[in-house]
């Protein structure tokens, strides 16, 4: 459930600005004002079910903020994370793909080499490249941990993202257990 909190102070201030002076003029009683200001302020809480699409959007926004924070703190340009939206060949569905700058460069160099040799079949798969550059990837992972541990704000954001993803996973599992197609559309 998402909770939207509206401080009662904002509501009370607006009511007082609009209605307060009129009431005070009509009654001419300063005790009414005094009793209004002595009342404790309350909070109005409105809850609404959160749809999966909303959770996915929140996860994507959180990831983008984390990548941005990480890139700002990270001192090694090769380890900056770059994201790009693209569709796979034969599809119109665009997906966001994020990878470290050094890996993007490796993929690009591999493709350029294959094109220069007029042999596109020699382009190596990402899986093969990950295997070949495993030491560099391990160093990248160690850098992420080091940067996150050095920034309480980034570490807190990562924990928050993890909770969001767990909430999404749980909600999706519950949604998929519902019997009809229409109920899945409402999730």
FENSUL-V362052 format. One line per field, one symbol per residue. ss: DSSP state (A for helix, B for strand, O for the rest). burial: I if it has 9 or more other C-alpha atoms within 8 Angstrom, else O. A space follows every 50 residues. Layout:
ss = ???
burial = ???
//
This chain:
ss = OBBBBBBAAAAAAAAAAAAAAAAAAAAOOAAAAAAAAAOOOOBBBBBBOO OAAAAAAAAAAAAAAAAAAAAAAOOOAAAOBBBBBBBOOOOOOBBBBBBB AAAAAAAAAAAAAAAAOOOAAAOOOAAAAAAAOAAAAAAAAAAAAAAAAO OAAAAAAAAAAAAAAAAAAAAAAAAAOOOOAAAAAAO
burial = OOOOOOIIOOOOOOIIOOOIIOIIOOOOOOOOIOOOOOOOOOOOOOOOOO OIOOIIOIIOOIIOOIIOIIIOOIOOOOIIIOOOOIIOOOOOOIOOOOII IOOIOOIOOIIOOIIOOOIIOOIOOOOOIIOOOOOOIOOIOOIIOOIIOO OOOIIOIIOOIOOIIOOIOOIIOOIOOOOOOOIIOOO
//
